[in-house]
């Protein structure tokens, strides 16, 4: 049986364009530019983001489809209440509900700076660029 590994697409420096081969790299080894975080879709989802978004035409159905029953009921009750009391706020919350159904749990962040997990951990704004 062939080895079915999921291979992430290569990353490149936004300043000089050179390939970044180290997964945890914070700076480009060629020009020293800080590397930005990239966002990828999770590959282990059991649901489809577009389906969850379309189902969210009725508030909470997208969350219900994803298996988040209580969250779906809360979204439904909250959005219907806001539609009944303050229509513009209800519309805004309905849009947020759809975005939450489609993207909540679908995106993962590949943060180049993982602070708080090592001995030299520091917030990102206190790191210095290597010379």
N, C-alpha and C positions, 0 to 999 in steps of 0.2 A: 504494500500500500504506500503511495507517495506521501511524503511529509507535507501536510497542509498547514504551513505556518502563514500567519498574516504578516505581511511585510508592509511597514509604514512607508509612505513616499519620502524621498529624501528631502532634507531641509537645505535651504541656501541662505547665505547672508544677504540681507536687503541692501547693504552698501556696496560690497565688492562682487557679489554673485558667486563666491566660492562655496563649494559643498561643505556642509557641516556633518561630520561623520561621528562625532561623539554625542550620544543621546542627552547627556546632562550638561552640555556646553552652555555657558552663560555668555561668552564673548567669542567672536570670530577669531580663529587662530591666524588668519592672514592680515586683517586690517584692525582688529581689536574692537570692532563695533559691537555694542550689546545686541544680543539676539532676542527678538520678540517672542512672546508666547504664541503658540499656534493652537488652533482648535480643530479637533477632528470629531467625527461621529463615532460613538461607541459601536463596537461590532457585535456585542453580545446582547442586543436588544431583542425582546420577544414581541415587539409591537412596531408598527410603522408610523413615523412622525406625521406624514401627510394624512393618513387615516384619522389619527387623533385630532389633527387640526380641523378636518372636514366635519368630524363628529361634534366638534365644539360649536357648531352652529347652534346647537342646544347646549347651553352652559353646563359643564360638568360631564357630558357624555364622553369627551376625550379622556378625561381622567378615569372614568368608569371603564372604558375600553382598555386602558393600561393596567387595570386591576386595582386602582386606588379608589375603592368604593366610597369610603368616608370623605375623602377629599372631593370627589365628584359631587356628592350631596351638598357639601359645604359651598362649593362654587355655585351650584345651581341655586340654592337658597339665597346666598349673598347677592348674586347678580340679579335675580328676579326681584329681590327687595330693593336694590338700588335702581333698577329700571322703574319700579313703582313709585319710588320716592324722589330720586334725583336722576332724571333721564340721561344727561350727559355723563355723569359719573358711572351709571350703569353700563353705558356703551363702552366707556373706557375699560371698566373691569371685565366686560365681555371679551374685548380684544386681548387683555392680559390673560384671561382664562384660556383663550385659544393658543396663545404663544406658550403658556405654561404647559398645556397638554402636548403640544408638538415638540417643544425643546427641553422640557424638564426631564433630565436623565438621558437625553439623546446626545448631549455634547460632553466631551471630556476635555480638560485643559492639560496641555503638555507644558507645564510651567518650567522655564529654564532655571529659575531661582527657587529652590525648595528650602526656604528658611524655616528654622524651628525644628530641624530634624538631625542636625549634626553639631559637633563641638564648636564649629566656627559659625554657628547660625546667627544671623542678624537680619533685620528687616531690609528689603531691597534697596531702600534709599540710602543705606549706610555702607553698602558695598563699594569698593573702589575698583577701578579698572586696572588690570595687570599691566605692568610696564615692560 
